[in-house]
């Protein structure tokens, strides 16, 4: 059974840093494109970043230069390093896996398996 579990969320000050983890069980992460998505109250879910099977990454414009996605194959885990977070980055962050995507996408449709999410709060 495919399972994704996010962790690492919490309260972070603006300008601080936080690292989210997405641990997989039941499948090997590097066979999938892995996306990070977020959803704030009253807003639609939006794509934040993606790492492809080959390790290629893409980001939404608002987080470029601040967030970094990486993968540790030995730990079967994908990370989202959040540097200099802003108030507008506060949301529940989910990771998701897409088997049928050869590259990367920030749209939700191709993603088959989703984690439950981890809350990120940005406040001083």
N, C-alpha and C positions, 0 to 999 in steps of 0.2 A: 504494500500500500504506500503510495506516494504521500509524503508528509513534509511540510515546510514549517519551521518554527522560528519566529523572529524573537530577538532579544536585544537588550542594550538601550532601550528607550528610557526616557526620564526627563527630568528638568535640566535645562541647560541655559546658561546666560547668553545673551546676544554677544557675538564675538568669541564665544567659547568653542568647544569641540565635543563631539559625541560620535561614537561608532556603533552602528547597528549591525547585528549579525543575522544571517539567515541560514540555519542549519537544515540540511536535507536528510531524510531517511527513506529507504525503499527505492532509491534511484541515485544515479551518479550525476551530480550537478553539471559537470562539464559536457554532458550530452545534450544539454538544454540551453536555450537562451534564458537568462534570469533577469527579471525586471524588478525594480523598486517602484512602488506606487504610493501615493498618499491621499488621504481624504480628510479635509477639515470639516467641521460642523457646517452644514448648510451648503456645502460645495460638492461638486462632482469629483470622483476619483481621477487623479491625474498621474501621468507617468513622470517619474523623476529621473531614472537612469536605467540602463540595460547593459548587461555584459553578454556577449555572444559566446558560442561554443569555442571559438578561436581566441577569445579574450578581447575582442574589439568592444569598445564602450561608447555609448552615446548618453547625452544628458539634455534635460530641458534647459532652455536658455537661462532661466532665472537661477540655476544652481551651478552653472558652468564656472569653473575656477574655484569653487568652494567645496563641492562634494566630489568624492571619488569612490568608484565602485571597483572592487577587486575580488578575486576568488582564490581560495586556498584548497586545491584539489585533495591534498592529504587529509584535510579536515572536513571535506565535502561541505564547505561553508562559503557563502558570499557575504561580503561586507559592504556597508555604505558608510564611508567616513564623511562626517558632516563638520566642516570647519566654518567658522564665522557665521553661524546660523542667525537668521533674522526672525522677527516675530511672525512673518508670513510663512515661515517654514513649519510652524507648529501644526501637527496633524497626527493621525494614526498612519503609520507606515507599514505597508505590506510588501512582502516579496512574493513573486509568482514565477512559475516555470512554464516555458513554451517549448514543446518538442518539435513542432512543425515549422519553426522559424529558423532559417539558416543564418540570418544576420541578427539584427536587433530591431525592436520597435518599442515605442512608448504608448502604443494603443493597447487597450485591455483585451481586445477580442481574441487574439491568438493564444492567450495564456490559459493553460488547462488546470493548473493546480495553484492554490493560493494559501498563504499562511493566515493566521488569525490576526496578526498585526501587533504593533507595539507603539505606545503613545509617546510622542515627542512634544514637550512643552518648552517654549522659548520665552523666558522672562527673567528680568533682573530682580 
